[in-house]
């Protein structure tokens, strides 16, 4: 029995390595999604910046067209000054010209503000494009590395699975069945060590007399709390 219990214990150690490998495999798609989400975020940011620049450019062109119209209006009004007959008409025309010039100044200021905004946003847009290219390059390298690690881990898990199955094949059918049932019910941990009277599977104390029997490794003993198979190894 001692030999079989030790074999189960070794199979459990391999089982734990298999679970760790499988957990790493599960993390691979998560990492890939995180990379893709980051790229999507930057692409969306670039698209938004592009839309804003285009909208501001459109507004700037509109303002510049208004500016041309206002300047043309001022020219026509100034020409009309030579045709007025009365001082009242002259003063009214001067007032209209002044008002047009003020509107012209405001429009010019609007155009300058829009030009500054466009220039700043274009810089942000170019910076974001550089950032996207950097992320795409890094993501490509990391994706290749993850895919390589995944292939390698698949091979490792396959090898470990064979080793575990070979070990389980040399124990009795009853022990193998008990192991497999417990493995399914206890998160992959069917066999556990005991230390200082404590089951390392559930961290619960076991009766002193039972602990003494466990240390002998002469019979199948299961934890009264978690039902896992107990095996004693002092240095493990």
LOTITOR-599309 format. One record per residue: residue in one letter; residue number from 1; x, y, z of N, C-alpha, C in turn. Coordinates in steps of 0.001 Angstrom, whole numbers, plus 500000, padded with zeros to 6 digits. Example, Ala and Ser with C-alpha at 12.3 -4.5 7.8 and 13.67 -1.06 7.14 Angstrom:
LOTITOR-599309
<"A" 1 <513190 494310 507800> <512300 495500 507800> <513200 496700 507800>>
<"S" 2 <512850 497750 507080> <513670 498940 507140> <512900 500030 507870>>
This chain:
LOTITOR-599309
<"X" 1 <500826 498791 500000> <500000 500000 500000> <500868 501270 500000>>
<"X" 2 <501978 501217 500754> <502826 502400 500829> <503322 502823 499444>>
<"X" 3 <503705 501814 498658> <504205 502099 497318> <503106 502729 496455>>
<"X" 4 <501888 502206 496583> <500781 502742 495791> <500430 504170 496216>>
<"X" 5 <500448 504404 497527> <500161 505749 498011> <501220 506741 497534>>
<"X" 6 <502458 506309 497540> <503537 507163 497064> <503378 507447 495575>>
<"X" 7 <502948 506420 494826> <502721 506599 493390> <501601 507614 493143>>
<"X" 8 <500522 507503 493948> <499429 508477 493832> <499919 509894 494155>>
<"X" 9 <500766 509979 495160> <501297 511276 495570> <502129 511900 494442>>
<"X" 10 <502942 511066 493777> <503750 511545 492657> <502850 511928 491479>>
<"X" 11 <501801 511140 491272> <500846 511461 490205> <500178 512806 490486>>
<"X" 12 <499902 513034 491783> <499282 514306 492171> <500208 515494 491908>>
<"X" 13 <501487 515312 492150> <502448 516384 491888> <502466 516736 490399>>
<"X" 14 <502386 515695 489568> <502333 515925 488120> <501011 516592 487755>>
<"X" 15 <499929 516126 488417> <498612 516720 488186> <498637 518228 488457>>
<"X" 16 <499311 518602 489524> <499404 520012 489883> <500147 520796 488803>>
<"X" 17 <501212 520205 488254> <501949 520874 487178> <501087 521002 485929>>
<"X" 18 <500261 519978 485677> <499349 520036 484525> <498357 521188 484699>>
<"X" 19 <497814 521314 485906> <496848 522386 486171> <497490 523763 486027>>
<"X" 20 <498733 523871 486486> <499441 525149 486348> <499650 525482 484872>>
<"X" 21 <499989 524462 484086> <500166 524663 482645> <498860 525044 481975>>
<"X" 22 <497776 524380 482358> <496468 524687 481784> <496029 526104 482147>>
<"X" 23 <496383 526533 483355> <496045 527891 483778> <496787 528916 482921>>
<"X" 24 <498041 528606 482602> <498810 529495 481742> <498188 529561 480344>>
<"X" 25 <497705 528418 479873> <497056 528401 478564> <495790 529249 478566>>
<"X" 26 <495084 529220 479683> <493861 530024 479793> <494180 531516 479803>>
<"X" 27 <495370 531861 480316> <495759 533270 480384> <496148 533822 479015>>
<"X" 28 <496562 532931 478102> <497024 533382 476785> <495950 534158 476024>>
<"X" 29 <494716 533615 475893> <493675 534390 475190> <493368 535709 475884>>
<"X" 30 <493451 535718 477207> <493195 536953 477965> <494231 538013 477613>>
<"X" 31 <495494 537600 477537> <496555 538539 477180> <496355 539065 475764>>
<"X" 32 <495962 538169 474863> <495734 538572 473476> <494570 539559 473385>>
<"X" 33 <493515 539311 474163> <492369 540225 474174> <492764 541586 474732>>
<"X" 34 <493584 541579 475771> <494034 542840 476365> <494842 543654 475358>>
<"X" 35 <495699 542970 474599> <496489 543658 473587> <495581 544242 472515>>
<"X" 36 <494607 543432 472076> <493697 543886 471028> <492831 545043 471520>>
<"X" 37 <492410 544964 472776> <491609 546055 473362> <492412 547355 473407>>
<"X" 38 <493694 547225 473749> <494557 548402 473801> <494721 549014 472413>>
<"X" 39 <494903 548143 471420> <495034 548625 470041> <493736 549285 469577>>
<"X" 40 <492616 548658 469916> <491314 549215 469533> <491102 550581 470161>>
<"X" 41 <491517 550705 471404> <491373 551985 472112> <492161 553092 471417>>
<"X" 42 <493402 552773 471029> <494235 553775 470352> <493674 554079 468960>>
<"X" 43 <493202 553039 468249> <492615 553256 466913> <491370 554133 467006>>
<"X" 44 <490548 553878 468007> <489344 554696 468211> <489720 556140 468521>>
<"X" 45 <490771 556298 469321> <491249 557644 469675> <491719 558387 468422>>
<"X" 46 <492456 557674 467565> <492944 558272 466324> <491779 558667 465421>>
<"X" 47 <490799 557786 465319> <489632 558063 464480> <488869 559285 464993>>
<"X" 48 <488758 559362 466316> <488061 560502 466923> <488838 561797 466668>>
<"X" 49 <490151 561740 466823> <490986 562921 466571> <490886 563351 465111>>
<"X" 50 <490839 562358 464226> <490714 562657 462792> <489389 563350 462505>>
<"X" 51 <488314 562853 463105> <486988 563437 462906> <486945 564883 463414>>
<"X" 52 <487560 565110 464586> <487560 566456 465165> <488359 567412 464287>>
<"X" 53 <489518 566950 463799> <490345 567788 462919> <489565 568146 461661>>
<"X" 54 <488910 567161 461067> <488140 567411 459847> <487002 568392 460103>>
<"X" 55 <486359 568254 461257> <485252 569153 461600> <485763 570587 461814>>
<"X" 56 <486896 570701 462495> <487470 572029 462720> <487967 572654 461421>>
<"X" 57 <488535 571826 460557> <488989 572314 459251> <487788 572821 458445>>
<"X" 58 <486700 572098 458536> <485474 572505 457854> <484975 573844 458397>>
<"X" 59 <484997 573988 459711> <484576 575223 460359> <485515 576379 459990>>
<"X" 60 <486822 576059 459925> <487800 577098 459552> <487537 577602 458132>>
<"X" 61 <487304 576666 457216> <487026 577068 455824> <485768 577923 455732>>
<"X" 62 <484781 577545 456543> <483537 578310 456579> <483802 579735 457065>>
<"X" 63 <484590 579840 458143> <484918 581158 458697> <485742 581987 457702>>
<"X" 64 <486665 581339 457003> <487488 582048 456024> <486636 582580 454880>>
<"X" 65 <485614 581796 454500> <484699 582253 453456> <483896 583459 453951>>
<"X" 66 <483481 583385 455226> <482768 584517 455825> <483672 585746 455852>>
<"X" 67 <484929 585505 456154> <485900 586595 456232> <486050 587282 454876>>
<"X" 68 <486117 586489 453831> <486223 587053 452477> <484994 587900 452155>>
<"X" 69 <483843 587372 452547> <482609 588113 452304> <482569 589426 453064>>
<"X" 70 <483039 589394 454305> <483043 590610 455128> <484011 591645 454568>>
<"X" 71 <485168 591177 454105> <486141 592105 453528> <485587 592738 452253>>
<"X" 72 <484919 591922 451469> <484308 592439 450245> <483223 593463 450571>>
<"X" 73 <482482 593167 451619> <481425 594087 452056> <482012 595432 452491>>
<"X" 74 <483138 595378 453241> <483796 596605 453701> <484273 597432 452504>>
<"X" 75 <484836 596748 451499> <485312 597450 450312> <484168 598180 449612>>
<"X" 76 <483038 597494 449484> <481887 598097 448811> <481348 599293 449595>>
<"X" 77 <481337 599126 450935> <480857 600218 451774> <481778 601430 451679>>
<"X" 78 <483090 601156 451631> <484053 602265 451545> <483921 602997 450200>>
<"X" 79 <483590 602241 449145> <483381 602859 447827> <482149 603764 447861>>
<"X" 80 <481143 603295 448582> <479893 604059 448662> <480079 605407 449371>>
<"X" 81 <481133 605520 450169> <481382 606776 450879> <481500 607962 449911>>
<"X" 82 <482000 607641 448703> <482210 608720 447731> <480902 609165 447064>>
<"X" 83 <479846 608386 447300> <478591 608689 446619> <477537 609317 447526>>
<"X" 84 <477801 609367 448841> <476786 609894 449765> <476638 611406 449574>>
<"X" 85 <475428 611871 449799> <475124 613279 449568> <475087 614105 450860>>
<"X" 86 <474691 613433 451968> <474538 614187 453213> <475466 613654 454285>>
<"X" 87 <475712 614523 455265> <476557 614146 456397> <475928 613012 457197>>
<"X" 88 <474585 613015 457287> <473876 611967 458025> <474118 610601 457384>>
<"X" 89 <474006 610599 456065> <474243 609341 455332> <475712 608916 455490>>
<"X" 90 <476589 609904 455477> <478033 609629 455615> <478326 609003 456975>>
<"X" 91 <477757 609580 458057> <477976 609062 459406> <477383 607653 459566>>
<"X" 92 <476215 607472 458963> <475564 606152 459042> <476405 605101 458336>>
<"X" 93 <476976 605508 457202> <477824 604576 456438> <479110 604268 457187>>
<"X" 94 <479669 605293 457834> <480877 605069 458638> <480599 604080 459774>>
<"X" 95 <479444 604242 460384> <479055 603345 461479> <478901 601909 460974>>
<"X" 96 <478319 601789 459795> <478134 600456 459207> <479485 599821 458862>>
<"X" 97 <480404 600662 458379> <481750 600168 458051> <482468 599730 459321>>
<"X" 98 <482332 600527 460383> <482969 600183 461653> <482436 598865 462198>>
<"X" 99 <481125 598722 462090> <480486 597473 462560> <480972 596284 461746>>
<"X" 100 <481114 596471 460447> <481591 595399 459568> <483035 595039 459887>>
<"X" 101 <483841 596060 460195> <485240 595796 460546> <485358 595040 461875>>
<"X" 102 <484486 595391 462815> <484481 594678 464096> <484112 593212 463894>>
<"X" 103 <483102 592995 463055> <482705 591618 462735> <483843 590892 462032>>
<"X" 104 <484535 591626 461177> <485686 591077 460457> <486789 590675 461424>>
<"X" 105 <487045 591529 462414> <488088 591235 463411> <487724 589993 464214>>
<"X" 106 <486442 589896 464569> <486003 588718 465344> <486159 587437 464529>>
<"X" 107 <485822 587537 463273> <485948 586365 462395> <487416 585975 462215>>
<"X" 108 <488269 586978 462065> <489707 586707 461950> <490226 586013 463205>>
<"X" 109 <489751 586477 464362> <490158 585861 465629> <489670 584423 465693>>
<"X" 110 <488437 584204 465244> <487891 582836 465219> <488736 581931 464330>>
<"X" 111 <489144 582451 463182> <489966 581677 462246> <491304 581321 462883>>
<"X" 112 <491924 582288 463558> <493216 582051 464216> <493092 581005 465324>>
<"X" 113 <492014 581108 466103> <491773 580133 467183> <491597 578740 466596>>
<"X" 114 <490821 578646 465522> <490592 577346 464875> <491892 576781 464309>>
<"X" 115 <492720 577648 463738> <494003 577204 463184> <494895 576645 464284>>
<"X" 116 <494904 577311 465437> <495707 576827 466570> <495203 575475 467056>>
<"X" 117 <493875 575356 467158> <493283 574089 467610> <493617 572965 466643>>
<"X" 118 <493483 573264 465354> <493774 572249 464334> <495239 571817 464409>>
<"X" 119 <496118 572804 464580> <497556 572495 464657> <497865 571598 465861>>
<"X" 120 <497273 571938 467008> <497489 571137 468222> <496940 569726 468051>>
<"X" 121 <495733 569640 467500> <495107 568323 467319> <495857 567477 466294>>
<"X" 122 <496399 568118 465282> <497184 567375 464290> <498435 566783 464936>>
<"X" 123 <499032 567546 465864> <500194 567031 466595> <499790 565814 467429>>
<"X" 124 <498635 565924 468121> <498127 564789 468909> <497848 563599 468005>>
<"X" 125 <497267 563875 466840> <496931 562826 465875> <498197 562101 465403>>
<"X" 126 <499227 562875 465085> <500493 562279 464640> <501149 561477 465762>>
<"X" 127 <501077 562018 466984> <501629 561303 468142> <500903 559985 468354>>
<"X" 128 <499577 560003 468220> <498772 558786 468401> <499097 557757 467327>>
<"X" 129 <499349 558215 466110> <499708 557291 465028> <501047 556613 465306>>
<"X" 130 <501982 557405 465816> <503287 556834 466182> <503101 555801 467300>>
<"X" 131 <502264 556148 468284> <501980 555237 469394> <501327 553955 468892>>
<"X" 132 <500410 554085 467934> <499738 552911 467376> <500735 551990 466674>>
<"X" 133 <501617 552567 465892> <502617 551758 465194> <503517 551017 466185>>
<"X" 134 <503870 551732 467272> <504716 551101 468294> <503979 549930 468950>>
<"X" 135 <502712 550163 469301> <501918 549116 469935> <501685 547936 468998>>
<"X" 136 <501447 548230 467734> <501221 547153 466754> <502474 546287 466621>>
<"X" 137 <503628 546922 466619> <504890 546175 466517> <505113 545326 467763>>
<"X" 138 <504896 545945 468936> <505064 545220 470199> <504057 544067 470302>>
<"X" 139 <502835 544331 469879> <501787 543308 469945> <502109 542131 469034>>
<"X" 140 <502646 542437 467867> <503017 541381 466920> <504091 540480 467523>>
<"X" 141 <505085 541101 468167> <506162 540338 468801> <505614 539510 469963>>
<"X" 142 <504775 540163 470798> <504229 539461 471966> <503277 538351 471551>>
<"X" 143 <502490 538595 470497> <501574 537560 470007> <502348 536326 469549>>
<"X" 144 <503429 536569 468827> <504253 535455 468350> <504838 534685 469529>>
<"X" 145 <505261 535431 470572> <505838 534800 471761> <504795 533982 472506>>
<"X" 146 <503591 534535 472622> <502499 533814 473308> <502140 532549 472552>>
<"X" 147 <502059 532653 471232> <501728 531482 470413> <502814 530411 470534>>
<"X" 148 <504061 530870 470603> <505179 529935 470774> <505096 529245 472135>>
<"X" 149 <504835 530053 473185> <504712 529499 474539> <503529 528547 474635>>
<"X" 150 <502454 528881 473945> <501267 528028 473963> <501555 526676 473340>>
<"X" 151 <502230 526698 472192> <502596 525432 471549> <503501 524609 472460>>
<"X" 152 <504468 525293 473077> <505397 524615 473978> <504657 524033 475182>>
<"X" 153 <503714 524826 475744> <502971 524371 476916> <502071 523192 476571>>
<"X" 154 <501499 523220 475368> <500672 522086 474914> <501505 520796 474919>>
<"X" 155 <502731 520919 474450> <503625 519753 474395> <503979 519287 475812>>
<"X" 156 <504252 520249 476692> <504593 519916 478081> <503430 519218 478763>>
<"X" 157 <502224 519769 478576> <501031 519182 479207> <500783 517771 478684>>
<"X" 158 <500959 517592 477394> <500768 516263 476807> <501752 515260 477407>>
<"X" 159 <502997 515694 477583> <504024 514828 478174> <503709 514511 479631>>
<"X" 160 <503312 515546 480383> <502978 515352 481795> <501756 514452 481955>>
<"X" 161 <500799 514637 481081> <499580 513809 481139> <499921 512340 480939>>
<"X" 162 <500829 512076 480011> <501261 510699 479775> <501960 510136 481009>>
<"X" 163 <502835 510957 481623> <503544 510517 482834> <502559 510230 483959>>
<"X" 164 <501572 511114 484129> <500569 510906 485184> <499777 509630 484934>>
<"X" 165 <499336 509449 483698> <498538 508270 483367> <499342 506984 483544>>
<"X" 166 <500629 507044 483218> <501485 505867 483407> <501599 505501 484886>>
<"X" 167 <501711 506530 485727> <501779 506287 487174> <500461 505712 487686>>
<"X" 168 <499371 506286 487250> <498060 505810 487721> <497762 504390 487251>>
<"X" 169 <498381 504012 486135> <498096 502686 485579> <498666 501554 486437>>
<"X" 170 <499628 501902 487324> <500259 500829 488109> <499666 500702 489510>>
<"X" 171 <498665 501529 489834> <497993 501360 491132> <496713 500576 490909>>
<"X" 172 <496129 500101 491990> <494920 499288 491875> <493767 500102 491286>>
<"X" 173 <492822 499404 490684> <491690 500073 490053> <490870 500863 491064>>
<"X" 174 <490722 500306 492269> <489942 501002 493305> <490600 502328 493695>>
<"X" 175 <491922 502303 493884> <492645 503525 494234> <492581 504546 493095>>
<"X" 176 <492715 504043 491877> <492669 504933 490707> <491288 505592 490585>>
<"X" 177 <490257 504801 490843> <488886 505335 490777> <488667 506395 491857>>
<"X" 178 <489144 506072 493073> <489011 507028 494183> <489763 508318 493865>>
<"X" 179 <490953 508172 493336> <491763 509336 492963> <491025 510212 491943>>
<"X" 180 <490516 509583 490893> <489858 510330 489820> <488589 511040 490312>>
<"X" 181 <487837 510369 491184> <486616 510990 491734> <486979 512217 492566>>
<"X" 182 <487992 512042 493430> <488404 513159 494281> <489016 514296 493462>>
<"X" 183 <489715 513943 492436> <490320 514965 491571> <489236 515857 490956>>
<"X" 184 <488143 515210 490550> <487038 515967 489959> <486328 516832 490995>>
<"X" 185 <486176 516294 492202> <485407 516996 493232> <486210 518024 494002>>
<"X" 186 <487518 517879 494031> <488343 518737 494881> <489311 519613 494078>>
<"X" 187 <488839 520114 492954> <489644 521068 492185> <490967 520537 491704>>
<"X" 188 <491019 519256 491399> <492239 518654 490870> <493189 518135 491926>>
<"X" 189 <492904 518398 493198> <493796 517945 494278> <493127 516773 495005>>
<"X" 190 <493591 515568 494696> <493018 514354 495290> <493882 513822 496423>>
<"X" 191 <495186 514061 496350> <496133 513559 497350> <496899 514739 497931>>
<"X" 192 <497038 514744 499260> <497736 515867 499883> <498598 515394 501042>>
<"X" 193 <499600 516173 501340> <500491 515870 502447> <499853 516355 503759>>
<"X" 194 <500408 515893 504858> <499984 516370 506175> <501221 516868 506906>>
<"X" 195 <501054 517950 507679> <502191 518484 508409> <501713 519012 509757>>
<"X" 196 <502383 518547 510804> <502025 518970 512171> <500550 518748 512487>>
<"X" 197 <500043 517637 511993> <498650 517292 512287> <497636 518082 511482>>
<"X" 198 <498070 518733 510407> <497163 519549 509588> <497141 519023 508151>>
<"X" 199 <495936 518867 507624> <495780 518484 506209> <496119 519708 505360>>
<"X" 200 <497100 519564 504469> <497514 520689 503636> <496557 520943 502478>>
<"X" 201 <495559 520073 502343> <494556 520288 501302> <493486 521264 501730>>
<"X" 202 <493052 521162 503002> <491986 522032 503511> <492413 522832 504741>>
<"X" 203 <493662 522600 505198> <494200 523309 506369> <493410 523059 507648>>
<"X" 204 <492813 521900 507731> <492063 521530 508937> <492871 520520 509747>>
<"X" 205 <492743 520594 511066> <493424 519634 511933> <492787 518260 511806>>
<"X" 206 <493636 517255 511916> <493106 515889 511936> <493424 515292 513318>>
<"X" 207 <492619 514348 513779> <492831 513764 515109> <494268 513232 515265>>
<"X" 208 <494873 513428 516438> <496273 512998 516680> <496534 511538 516332>>
<"X" 209 <495641 510658 516755> <495857 509238 516492> <495820 508949 514996>>
<"X" 210 <494909 509645 514297> <494808 509465 512845> <496074 509990 512174>>
<"X" 211 <496603 511083 512689> <497830 511642 512129> <498983 510641 512259>>
<"X" 212 <499052 509986 513388> <500104 508973 513605> <499998 507884 512557>>
<"X" 213 <498768 507443 512293> <498555 506374 511307> <498926 506848 509899>>
<"X" 214 <498607 508127 509623> <498934 508682 508303> <500438 508672 508071>>
<"X" 215 <501202 508985 509107> <502662 509062 508964> <503279 507706 508618>>
<"X" 216 <502538 506674 508848> <503053 505328 508547> <502892 504995 507063>>
<"X" 217 <501934 505648 506393> <501680 505374 504970> <501428 503892 504687>>
<"X" 218 <500706 503243 505588> <500456 501808 505447> <499048 501486 504968>>
<"X" 219 <498163 502482 504999> <496783 502225 504604> <496175 503493 503995>>
<"X" 220 <495086 503298 503255> <494393 504431 502658> <493635 505181 503751>>
<"X" 221 <494031 506432 503995> <493364 507266 504999> <492975 508577 504315>>
<"X" 222 <491723 508954 504501> <491229 510185 503903> <490927 511228 504970>>
<"X" 223 <491139 512471 504607> <490923 513571 505547> <489459 513607 505991>>
<"X" 224 <489197 513666 507284> <487819 513714 507775> <487078 514975 507306>>
<"X" 225 <487804 516013 506939> <487166 517275 506543> <486938 517390 505039>>
<"X" 226 <487996 517144 504243> <487865 517338 502784> <487846 516022 502016>>
<"X" 227 <488081 514923 502720> <488015 513582 502129> <489173 513274 501171>>
<"X" 228 <490170 514166 501095> <491313 513887 500232> <492153 512760 500819>>
<"X" 229 <492859 512049 499936> <493760 510975 500371> <494971 511617 501038>>
<"X" 230 <495310 511133 502211> <496429 511700 502968> <497684 510864 502776>>
<"X" 231 <498790 511564 502553> <500090 510899 502410> <501118 511743 503149>>
<"X" 232 <501951 511075 503891> <502938 511811 504703> <504310 511717 504038>>
<"X" 233 <504878 512897 503810> <506274 512986 503364> <506868 514192 504059>>
<"X" 234 <507854 513926 504877> <508373 514964 505770> <509008 516141 505032>>
<"X" 235 <509669 515843 503925> <510421 516895 503235> <509661 517451 502034>>
<"X" 236 <508366 517254 501956> <507604 517715 500788> <506398 518562 501221>>
